[in-house]
Amino acid sequence: MSRVFFINGQSERVAEILSEEALREGFELTWLPRRVSDEEKLPLMREADFLVLHPAQISEDLLRAAKTLRLIQLLTAGYDKIDLGLTAELGIPVATNGGANAWSVAEHTVALLLALYKRLIQCDRAMREGRWREPISGFNTFEVAGKTLGLVGAGNIGRKVARRLAAFEARVIYYDVVSAPEIEKDLGARRVSLEELLREADIISLHVPATPETEGIIGREALGMMKPTTVLLNTSRGPAVDEEALVEALRENRIAGAGLDVFCTEPFPADHPFVQQDNVVLSPHVAGHGYEGWFRRSRFAWENIRRVATGEPPLSVVLPK
């Protein structure tokens, strides 16, 4: 029987979901909390045929000790903290979650937008303090209908965001290194340059991986191209945004607002300048953590592990640049 080792940085319930699926699939699963030392993990790594990770982090010492490892299966979409050069050297493929959390991230992106457009945080706070309608002037809340959504990145999550906001009657434009014919055909989306998107979009939503090319893609120059009515949404990776430049733009009302789930430093520092801004909605990197998504992640992980166990290539593999 193939031996699967899960290093779990989430709740025990996630391990239970994986264990239940392991029994059905006929695999032996052993798991340890991520917080335990590498020394404690080492014996299990030496014996493992498959490694499941959440979050996507593993030390070099543990990887080099894993002589029988056939696949590293991530429960995450992100993989930027995995040393892909090392895994390639060791001949161990690395697979992401296959977009299993894309539904949750897309919905969370829309929720951030609606919280900004409808000033829901301010309304809730005012109601709890006995201030009826005080935050709403009649001219400071907005509709999605008729707005232009600009996607920076039109992968699985970006396309799902496009479909959801198209249902609100938004127009869709996108910037990506590859075309997205699916949303061009179904939604009338138009592929444009990054500069055109920044100048034209009312809603800019980031859906990019953490790479050298995407780091700081939204900086001072990019923010300077945006309209003062633009809102920026980031549910992808914190380093895609120059946070200092964004704080300045928000303070000076050079853009209308931002909805952020990811940050350059996580956990988020309590004294970060974002917390002083009334035109920002914040969440603690939880966009992908929907209840249903854990079952979807588990199913994909076991399907991929079974593929490799039976001699097929894994799906959703990431390669070093």
C-alpha positions, 0 to 999 in steps of 0.5 A, spaced: 500 500 500 502 506 498 504 511 504 501 518 504 504 523 509 500 529 510 503 536 513 497 539 516 497 547 517 490 547 517 485 544 522 484 537 524 478 537 520 482 538 514 486 531 516 479 528 517 476 529 510 483 527 507 483 521 512 476 519 510 477 519 502 484 515 503 480 509 506 475 510 500 481 510 495 485 504 499 491 509 501 494 509 508 495 516 510 499 519 516 499 526 518 502 531 523 501 538 524 505 543 521 508 546 527 512 540 529 519 540 528 522 537 522 526 532 526 519 529 528 517 529 521 523 526 518 521 518 519 515 519 515 518 523 510 523 517 509 518 512 508 513 516 504 511 515 497 506 521 496 506 528 500 500 532 501 502 539 503 497 545 506 500 550 506 505 549 500 512 549 504 517 544 506 524 545 508 530 542 503 532 537 509 526 534 509 525 534 501 532 531 500 531 525 506 525 523 501 528 518 497 521 514 495 517 520 494 513 520 487 509 526 488 508 532 492 500 534 492 499 541 494 492 543 497 493 550 495 493 554 488 499 557 490 506 554 490 511 560 490 514 557 497 516 551 494 523 550 491 521 548 484 529 547 482 530 543 488 524 538 486 526 538 479 533 536 481 530 530 485 525 528 480 519 529 484 513 533 481 509 538 484 502 539 483 497 544 485 490 543 487 487 543 480 483 550 481 479 546 487 478 553 491 477 557 485 469 558 486 470 560 493 476 565 491 471 568 485 465 569 490 470 572 495 472 577 490 465 579 488 464 580 496 469 585 497 467 589 491 460 589 493 462 591 500 466 597 497 460 599 492 455 598 498 459 601 504 457 595 508 462 595 513 460 602 514 453 601 514 454 595 519 458 599 524 453 605 524 447 600 525 451 597 531 452 604 534 445 607 533 446 611 527 441 610 522 443 611 514 449 616 517 454 613 512 450 613 506 449 620 502 445 617 496 451 619 492 456 614 495 454 607 493 454 604 486 452 599 482 456 594 478 451 594 472 454 598 466 461 598 469 468 595 466 471 589 469 478 589 468 482 582 470 489 582 470 490 574 469 484 570 466 486 563 469 481 559 472 479 564 478 479 570 473 474 567 468 470 565 474 470 572 477 468 575 470 462 570 469 459 572 476 460 580 474 458 579 467 451 577 471 451 583 474 451 586 467 459 589 467 463 589 461 469 585 461 476 586 459 482 582 461 490 582 460 494 576 460 500 573 457 495 568 453 488 569 451 482 566 454 477 564 448 472 562 453 470 568 456 471 572 449 466 567 446 461 567 452 461 574 455 464 578 449 470 579 453 476 583 450 483 582 451 487 588 452 494 591 454 495 592 461 496 600 460 489 600 456 486 596 462 489 600 467 486 606 464 479 604 462 477 599 468 472 601 473 474 595 477 481 592 477 481 585 479 488 581 480 489 574 479 496 572 478 501 567 481 507 570 485 513 570 480 518 575 478 514 578 472 508 579 477 511 582 483 509 590 483 505 589 477 501 594 481 505 600 483 506 607 483 506 608 475 500 603 474 496 606 480 497 613 476 494 610 470 487 609 474 481 613 474 479 616 481 473 612 481 477 605 480 477 600 485 482 595 486 481 588 488 487 583 490 485 575 492 491 573 488 498 574 492 500 580 496 507 582 492 503 583 486 501 590 489 506 595 492 503 597 498 506 603 500 504 606 493 497 603 494 496 607 501 498 613 498 493 613 492 488 611 497 489 617 502 490 622 496 483 619 493 487 618 487 483 611 486 476 610 490 478 604 494 481 597 495 478 590 497 484 586 499 485 579 502 493 578 501 498 582 503 506 582 502 507 580 510 502 575 513 500 575 518 498 582 517 501 587 522 496 590 526 499 597 525 499 597 518 497 603 514 491 600 511 487 599 517 486 607 518 483 607 511 476 607 510 476 606 503 479 599 504 476 592 506 480 587 508 480 580 510 486 575 512 487 571 506 481 566 507 478 567 500 480 560 498 477 557 505 470 555 503 467 549 506 465 545 500 472 547 497 476 542 502 472 536 499 474 538 492 481 539 494 481 532 497 478 529 491 483 532 486 489 530 491 486 523 491 485 522 484 492 525 482 495 520 487 491 515 484 494 517 477 501 517 479 500 510 483 497 507 477 503 509 472 499 515 469 502 522 469 499 527 475 495 533 473 496 540 474 503 540 475 508 546 476 515 547 473 521 551 474 521 557 470 
